Amino acid sequence: MNIYFAGSIRGGRAVVGSYSHLIEHQKKFGTVLTVHVSDDNLLRKVDDNNTDIYIPDRDMA
């Protein structure tokens, strides 16, 4: 099963520590396609020019 984990990328990363735990649990049930959401450095990697719709469209691609 493919799993799409969604979490805040640009709007507040206060709970990013919980993302890793949740993703590890979800891996027991299938392939998590969006493990990058739990990356502590993700905010630095997101281009400010990306629109809000770009991020989920990119992830689904």
Stockholm file with secondary structure:
# STOCKHOLM 1.0

chainA/1-61         MNIYFAGSIRGGRAVVGSYSHLIEHQKKFGTVLTVHVSDDNLLRKVDDNNTDIYIPDRDMA
#=GR chainA/1-61 SS CEECCCCCSSSCCTTHHHHHHHHHHHTTTSEETTGGGGCTTHHHHSCTTCCTTHHHHHHHC
#=GC SS_cons        CEECCCCCSSSCCTTHHHHHHHHHHHTTTSEETTGGGGCTTHHHHSCTTCCTTHHHHHHHC
//
